[in-house]
Amino acid sequence: MTTPAHAGRMLFVNIPVADLERSKAFFAKLGFSYNPNFTDETAACMLVGEQAFVMLLSREKFAEFSKLPIADPRTHALALYSFSVSSREEVDAVSAAALAAGGTEADDAEDYGFMYSRSFFDLDGHGWQVMWMNPAAAEQGPEAFVAATQDAPA
């Protein structure tokens, strides 16, 4: 079997934040850690997965990378950030931690049976979704999983 060209890729999502230390503390309360090799007084490399990172950048640092004006995430949505956790209970725990740390609820919980999620806004107004998906649904795809569970004997 050949390895796809994208197999070794890493994902870095860069987002501007008003107060880097405050944002680092907020996300640490949600269970995230930082790679010290890529963290300084202007940026923090937040570990999201084995090959996925969110770079929290001071607004000044972000402006060095983007030639376009920085949008205000409290009034304009350019992206929504979603990450998975290992259980429905962890969805609730992470969401509760976000609210306790100063985030605000973005929407009601969504429960599709095979997937459960909650959404919140971080301290800067960026929209985040924490979600759990049944591992079989993640592997088979939601439609195939639902069809298989509906066809299963009771």
Secondary structure, DSSP 8 states (H G I E B T S, - for coil): ----TTTT--EEEEEEES-HHHHHHHHHTTT-EEEGGG-SSSEEEEEEETTEEEEEEEHHHHHHH-SS----TTT--S-EEEEE-SSHHHHHHHHHHHHHTT-EEEEEEEE-SSEEEEEEE-TT--EEEEEEE-HHHHHH-HHHHHHHHHHS--
